[in-house]
Amino acid sequence: MPKPDIHPTWYPDAKVICNGEVVMTTGSTQPEINVDVWSGNHPFFTGTQKILDTEGRVDRFMRKYGMGSVNNTTSETKDAKDETSKES
């Protein structure tokens, strides 16, 4: 049995609000929860996810682990270097 007068008030139908509209209800210790992002407008869940390339970090990662089109251009230049060294 929980001790009396030490637990917060439980709101079983707390409203989750995003951009001024109620997007869902859930249980919480607050009657209203204001959020900026939820699964209905998050880019990962809506399919509009974009990779932000800050200071070339994505390119550096792609080159390091040999993934994607960055590796293709790197291998093409490597092949071209090998061919020129064979001709010499």
CORTAJO-V790264 format. One record per pair of residues at least 4 apart in sequence whose C-alpha atoms are under 8 Angstrom apart, sorted by sequence separation. I is the first residue (numbers start at 1). J is the second residue. D is the distance in Angstrom with one decimal. If there is no record, write none. Layout:
i=[I | I]
j=[J | J]
d=[D | D]
This chain:
i=[3 | 17 | 18 | 37 | 38 | 41 | 42 | 43 | 44 | 53 | 54 | 56 | 57 | 58 | 59 | 60 | 61 | 62 | 63 | 66 | 67 | 68 | 69 | 70 | 71 | 72 | 73 | 74 | 75 | 76 | 77 | 78 | 79 | 80 | 81 | 82 | 83 | 84 | 17 | 18 | 37 | 40 | 41 | 43 | 44 | 53 | 62 | 66 | 16 | 17 | 39 | 40 | 43 | 53 | 62 | 15 | 16 | 17 | 39 | 43 | 63 | 15 | 16 | 62 | 63 | 15 | 16 | 62 | 15 | 16 | 14 | 15 | 59 | 63 | 13 | 14 | 13 | 14 | 12 | 13 | 14 | 12 | 13 | 17 | 11 | 12 | 14 | 15 | 16 | 17 | 18 | 19 | 10 | 11 | 14 | 15 | 16 | 17 | 18 | 19 | 10 | 11 | 13 | 14 | 15 | 16 | 17 | 18 | 10 | 11 | 14 | 16 | 18 | 9 | 10 | 11 | 18 | 8 | 9]
j=[7 | 21 | 22 | 41 | 42 | 45 | 46 | 47 | 48 | 57 | 58 | 60 | 61 | 62 | 63 | 64 | 65 | 66 | 67 | 70 | 71 | 72 | 73 | 74 | 75 | 76 | 77 | 78 | 79 | 80 | 81 | 82 | 83 | 84 | 85 | 86 | 87 | 88 | 22 | 23 | 42 | 45 | 46 | 48 | 49 | 58 | 67 | 71 | 22 | 23 | 45 | 46 | 49 | 59 | 68 | 22 | 23 | 24 | 46 | 50 | 70 | 23 | 24 | 70 | 71 | 24 | 25 | 71 | 25 | 26 | 25 | 26 | 70 | 74 | 25 | 26 | 26 | 27 | 26 | 27 | 28 | 27 | 28 | 32 | 27 | 28 | 30 | 31 | 32 | 33 | 34 | 35 | 27 | 28 | 31 | 32 | 33 | 34 | 35 | 36 | 28 | 29 | 31 | 32 | 33 | 34 | 35 | 36 | 29 | 30 | 33 | 35 | 37 | 29 | 30 | 31 | 38 | 29 | 30]
d=[7.7 | 5.4 | 6.5 | 6.3 | 5.8 | 7.4 | 6.2 | 5.9 | 6.6 | 6.1 | 7.6 | 6.2 | 6.1 | 6.1 | 6.1 | 6.0 | 6.2 | 5.6 | 6.7 | 7.8 | 5.8 | 7.1 | 6.6 | 6.4 | 6.0 | 6.1 | 6.3 | 6.2 | 6.0 | 6.2 | 6.2 | 6.3 | 6.2 | 6.3 | 6.2 | 6.2 | 6.4 | 6.6 | 4.4 | 6.5 | 5.9 | 6.9 | 6.4 | 4.9 | 5.2 | 5.6 | 4.9 | 5.3 | 5.7 | 5.8 | 5.9 | 6.8 | 4.6 | 7.8 | 6.5 | 6.3 | 5.9 | 7.5 | 7.8 | 7.7 | 6.2 | 7.7 | 5.4 | 6.3 | 5.7 | 6.2 | 5.7 | 6.9 | 4.6 | 7.3 | 5.4 | 6.6 | 6.8 | 7.8 | 5.5 | 5.2 | 5.4 | 5.5 | 6.4 | 5.5 | 5.8 | 4.1 | 7.7 | 7.1 | 5.7 | 6.4 | 6.6 | 6.5 | 6.0 | 6.0 | 6.0 | 7.9 | 7.2 | 5.4 | 4.7 | 4.8 | 4.8 | 4.8 | 5.2 | 7.0 | 6.0 | 5.8 | 7.5 | 5.5 | 6.2 | 6.0 | 6.1 | 5.8 | 4.8 | 6.6 | 7.3 | 7.1 | 7.0 | 5.8 | 7.5 | 5.9 | 7.5 | 6.3 | 7.9]
